[in-house]
Amino acid sequence: MKKRDLSVIFDMDGVIFDSEQAYIDVYREMLTRAGIPFIEKACIDSIGTNWLRTREIWHEYYGDTVEFEAYIEKAREIMRRRPVSLKPFVREIFGALRELGIPIALASSTREERVMQMLD
């Protein structure tokens, strides 16, 4: 296989950026402030799922205690203002791939506006 036949596609959330932990931290803060017990497993079980499945998971853990849509929207609002850190060694890996001339692509289910903000 020739070097030019290679390319690498990275998933953004949880691979390039530590966004999953950032969201968990935001939900912990929001629920604690509201006097609702934080259940980290609800967040963890939601990672990688779509919006409808995430809503089902949260309902399984919280029932009607948490107004899911309001919390999701508030969390997105908070996350838009917060920087999200890179995972360890991302810059080094990208640099090595660039030196080798291997193209890099990014995949994400995150909204394009947020992807561009995080990449800036």
Summary of the structure (lengths in Angstrom):
residues: 120
radius of gyration: 17.3
end to end distance: 33.8
largest distance: 57.8
contacts: 282
relative contact order: 0.21
helix: 58%
strand: 9%
